[in-house]
Amino acid sequence: MGTGRLVARRILILLVCLVFSAAITWYTFQGRGEHAELLIVVLLLLLYGLFATGVLQLPPGINIPFLTVWLRLSYAVKAAVSFLLIFLWTPMAMRLTPDTPIGVALILAPDAVFLLAALVYLSNGLSRDLK
């Protein structure tokens, strides 16, 4: 296949995606934004599809999390467990601590540590290929 035909095919695909994106955005906001979450998901999947098929290409050395770099499974599990520990700790601690500023600190300090741990695991999992 010639380079001219390849460029023309990419331009055609990008134009179709642009028209589709404009149409779905217009329909979403004609309905007063009732399905804005669906719009975001569809547009992100469309963007992922354009990168995965090679229609859009990034310069070498550019990494975009969740488009070109994916989480290692072990780090994803650690991040999810750390995040879910917040929802396990908070209800238990609310029953055990008094309703005072010290009690609130006893509840929120471990929540902050669990959230920080989840973010660290997420960051380490995404930056593993950059070393």
Buried (B, 14 or more C-beta within 10 A) or exposed (E): EEEEEEEEEBEEBEEEBEEEBEEBBEEBEEEEEEBEEEBEEBBEEEBEEBBEEEBBEEEEEEEEEEBEBEBBEEBBEBBEBBBEBBEEBBEEBEEEBEEEEEBBEBBBEBBEBBBEBBEBBBEBBBEEEEE
